[in-house]
Amino acid sequence: MKKNFNIIILNNSTQKNYSLSINKITLYTLSFFLISILLFSMFGLFRFISPHVKQNDYNKMYNYKNEVDDLFQLINLDSLIVNNQAIKQHLDLIPNNKPVDGIVTKGLHEHSKDHNGIDIAAKKNSPVMPAQEGMVVFSNTLNDYGNTIIISHPNNYYSVYSHLEKSAVNERDYVLTNQIIGYVGQTGNSNGPHLHFEIWKNNHILDPRDFIKDYKLNDVSIEEHEQ
């Protein structure tokens, strides 16, 4: 015969009695459940007061991860600032570097449009540099222009270098301002060694002397330019 335990609850206010009858197995089960909860609670409180070594390591790693994330955010912010500066510098680029040392002997024919650039007298085989960094879009012979290089620059600028003895670059090459792209010659329709140099923006012809001061100072074609 199973032994039962009776639990009696007395209510002094209403004078009512409540009784609960449970057997031995149920009592042991409830006792075990309550003791387990109490033990887990005590263990949790103990770990809160004195964390495990691995928990400390985890906390350190978590904090380190947060610090690293913050650091990368700063790095990305710095990179963004640097990139913005680089973009601004890129947008400020114009073809204002001197391709070759020499004297301007012929300017633009502003009225007849039969001479779209300036002629710069220079020693044969003098190195020619790009007026600005950019991509070579043409490097070949071009009718009366002889050996010619055309470079596409940032901000829709183009520059033309003609009558070259030879070219040192190929189409699709990206060139920098300190790079030799060719050498002064007299190929094509030319009476002597010189560089024919043009600057365009989109489809508008520009005067290189407005970009490069040395060519405006060393210009013997002033009268022709002012006509």
C-alpha positions as CSV (number, residue, x, y, z in Angstrom):
1,M,0.0,0.0,0.0
2,K,1.4,3.4,-1.0
3,K,2.0,5.8,1.7
4,N,0.5,9.3,1.2
5,F,1.4,12.6,2.8
6,N,-1.3,15.1,3.6
7,I,-0.5,18.8,3.5
8,I,-3.1,20.9,5.3
9,I,-3.4,24.7,4.8
10,L,-5.4,26.7,7.3
11,N,-6.9,30.1,6.5
12,N,-7.5,32.1,9.7
13,S,-9.5,34.8,7.9
14,T,-12.0,32.6,6.2
15,Q,-11.7,29.6,8.6
16,K,-11.4,27.4,5.6
17,N,-9.0,24.5,5.4
18,Y,-7.2,23.2,2.3
19,S,-5.7,19.8,2.1
20,L,-3.4,18.3,-0.5
21,S,-2.6,14.6,-0.5
22,I,0.6,13.5,-2.3
23,N,2.3,10.2,-2.3
24,K,5.9,9.5,-1.5
25,I,7.2,9.4,-5.1
26,T,5.7,12.8,-5.9
27,L,7.1,14.3,-2.8
28,Y,10.6,13.1,-3.6
29,T,10.3,14.3,-7.2
30,L,9.2,17.8,-6.0
31,S,12.0,17.9,-3.4
32,F,14.6,16.9,-6.0
33,F,13.3,19.6,-8.4
34,L,13.4,22.3,-5.7
35,I,16.8,21.3,-4.5
36,S,18.1,21.3,-8.2
37,I,16.8,24.8,-8.7
38,L,18.4,25.9,-5.5
39,L,21.8,24.4,-6.4
40,F,21.8,25.9,-9.9
41,S,20.9,29.3,-8.5
42,M,23.8,29.0,-6.0
43,F,26.2,27.9,-8.8
44,G,25.1,30.8,-11.0
45,L,25.6,33.2,-8.1
46,F,29.0,31.8,-7.4
47,R,30.1,32.1,-11.1
48,F,28.8,35.7,-11.2
49,I,31.0,36.5,-8.1
50,S,33.9,34.4,-9.3
51,P,33.9,33.8,-13.1
52,H,35.6,30.8,-14.6
53,V,39.1,31.4,-16.1
54,K,37.7,30.6,-19.6
55,Q,34.9,33.0,-19.0
56,N,37.4,35.7,-18.2
57,D,39.3,34.8,-21.4
58,Y,36.1,35.0,-23.4
59,N,35.3,38.4,-21.9
60,K,38.7,39.7,-22.8
61,M,38.4,38.4,-26.3
62,Y,34.9,40.0,-26.6
63,N,36.3,43.3,-25.4
64,Y,39.3,43.0,-27.7
65,K,36.9,42.3,-30.7
66,N,35.0,45.4,-29.9
67,E,38.2,47.4,-29.7
68,V,39.4,45.9,-33.1
69,D,36.0,46.7,-34.6
70,D,36.3,50.3,-33.4
71,L,39.8,50.5,-34.8
72,F,38.7,49.3,-38.2
73,Q,35.9,51.8,-38.2
74,L,38.5,54.5,-37.6
75,I,40.7,53.0,-40.3
76,N,37.8,53.0,-42.7
77,L,37.0,56.6,-41.8
78,D,40.6,57.6,-42.4
79,S,40.6,55.7,-45.7
80,L,37.4,57.5,-46.7
81,I,39.1,60.8,-45.9
82,V,42.2,59.8,-47.8
83,N,40.0,58.6,-50.8
84,N,38.1,61.9,-50.7
85,Q,41.4,63.8,-50.8
86,A,42.6,61.6,-53.7
87,I,39.4,62.2,-55.6
88,K,39.7,65.9,-55.1
89,Q,43.3,65.9,-56.3
90,H,42.2,63.8,-59.3
91,L,39.4,66.3,-60.1
92,D,42.0,69.1,-59.9
93,L,44.3,67.6,-62.5
94,I,44.9,69.6,-65.7
95,P,47.5,69.0,-68.4
96,N,50.0,71.7,-67.2
97,N,53.3,69.8,-67.3
98,K,55.9,70.7,-69.9
99,P,56.3,67.9,-72.4
100,V,59.8,69.0,-73.6
101,D,62.2,71.9,-73.2
102,G,62.3,74.2,-76.2
103,I,61.0,77.4,-77.8
104,V,57.6,77.9,-79.3
105,T,58.0,78.8,-82.9
106,K,54.5,78.5,-84.1
107,G,51.1,79.0,-82.3
108,L,47.5,78.3,-83.0
109,H,45.9,79.6,-86.1
110,E,42.8,80.8,-84.4
111,H,41.0,82.1,-87.5
112,S,41.9,79.5,-90.1
113,K,41.9,76.5,-87.7
114,D,44.6,74.8,-89.8
115,H,47.0,74.5,-86.9
116,N,45.4,73.3,-83.7
117,G,48.4,73.4,-81.4
118,I,51.9,74.8,-80.9
119,D,55.2,73.8,-82.4
120,I,58.1,73.5,-79.9
121,A,61.6,73.6,-81.5
122,A,63.8,71.1,-79.6
123,K,66.8,68.9,-80.2
124,K,66.2,65.7,-82.1
125,N,65.6,62.7,-79.8
126,S,64.9,64.9,-76.8
127,P,62.6,62.9,-74.4
128,V,59.0,63.8,-74.4
129,M,56.9,63.6,-71.3
130,P,53.1,63.6,-70.9
131,A,51.4,66.9,-69.9
132,Q,49.5,65.0,-67.3
133,E,49.0,61.4,-66.3
134,G,46.4,59.5,-68.4
135,M,45.8,56.7,-70.8
136,V,47.3,56.4,-74.2
137,V,44.4,56.1,-76.7
138,F,46.5,56.4,-79.9
139,S,50.1,55.6,-80.7
140,N,50.8,55.4,-84.4
141,T,51.5,57.4,-87.6
142,L,48.8,60.0,-88.4
143,N,49.0,61.5,-91.9
144,D,51.1,64.7,-92.0
145,Y,51.5,64.5,-88.2
146,G,53.9,61.6,-88.5
147,N,54.4,59.5,-85.4
148,T,51.7,60.7,-83.0
149,I,50.6,59.9,-79.4
150,I,47.2,61.0,-78.1
151,I,46.6,60.7,-74.3
152,S,43.3,60.9,-72.5
153,H,43.6,62.7,-69.2
154,P,41.3,63.1,-66.2
155,N,38.5,65.7,-66.5
156,N,38.0,65.2,-70.2
157,Y,41.3,66.6,-71.3
158,Y,43.3,65.2,-74.3
159,S,46.8,66.0,-75.4
160,V,48.5,65.3,-78.8
161,Y,52.2,64.8,-79.4
162,S,53.3,64.7,-83.1
163,H,56.3,64.5,-85.4
164,L,58.0,62.1,-82.9
165,E,61.1,60.2,-84.0
166,K,59.6,57.2,-82.2
167,S,57.0,56.3,-79.6
168,A,57.9,54.7,-76.3
169,V,54.3,53.7,-75.3
170,N,51.5,51.6,-76.6
171,E,47.8,52.1,-76.8
172,R,46.0,51.5,-73.4
173,D,49.2,52.2,-71.5
174,Y,48.6,54.4,-68.4
175,V,51.4,56.9,-68.2
176,L,52.6,59.2,-65.4
177,T,54.0,62.7,-65.7
178,N,57.6,61.5,-65.1
179,Q,57.5,58.9,-67.8
180,I,59.0,59.2,-71.3
181,I,56.4,58.6,-73.9
182,G,58.5,59.3,-77.0
183,Y,61.3,61.3,-78.6
184,V,61.4,64.5,-80.6
185,G,61.7,64.0,-84.4
186,Q,60.6,65.3,-87.7
187,T,58.4,62.6,-89.1
188,G,55.4,63.5,-91.3
189,N,55.2,67.0,-92.8
190,S,58.0,68.7,-90.9
191,N,60.8,71.0,-91.8
192,G,63.0,70.2,-88.8
193,P,63.0,68.5,-85.4
194,H,60.2,69.8,-83.2
195,L,57.2,68.7,-81.2
196,H,53.7,69.6,-82.3
197,F,51.7,69.8,-79.1
198,E,47.9,70.1,-78.7
199,I,45.5,70.3,-75.7
200,W,41.8,69.6,-76.1
201,K,38.9,69.5,-73.6
202,N,36.2,67.4,-75.0
203,N,35.9,68.9,-78.6
204,H,37.3,72.3,-77.7
205,I,40.8,73.3,-78.8
206,L,42.9,75.0,-76.0
207,D,46.1,76.9,-76.2
208,P,48.9,75.0,-74.3
209,R,50.5,78.3,-73.5
210,D,47.6,79.1,-71.2
211,F,48.5,76.0,-69.2
212,I,52.3,76.0,-69.3
213,K,54.0,79.3,-68.4
214,D,57.4,78.4,-69.8
215,Y,55.9,78.1,-73.3
216,K,54.3,81.6,-73.0
217,L,57.6,83.0,-71.8
218,N,59.7,81.2,-74.5
219,D,57.5,82.1,-77.4
220,V,58.7,83.7,-80.6
221,S,55.4,83.4,-82.3
222,I,53.6,86.1,-80.2
223,E,52.6,88.2,-83.2
224,E,51.2,85.3,-84.9
225,H,49.3,84.3,-81.8
226,E,47.7,87.7,-81.5
227,Q,46.5,87.9,-85.0
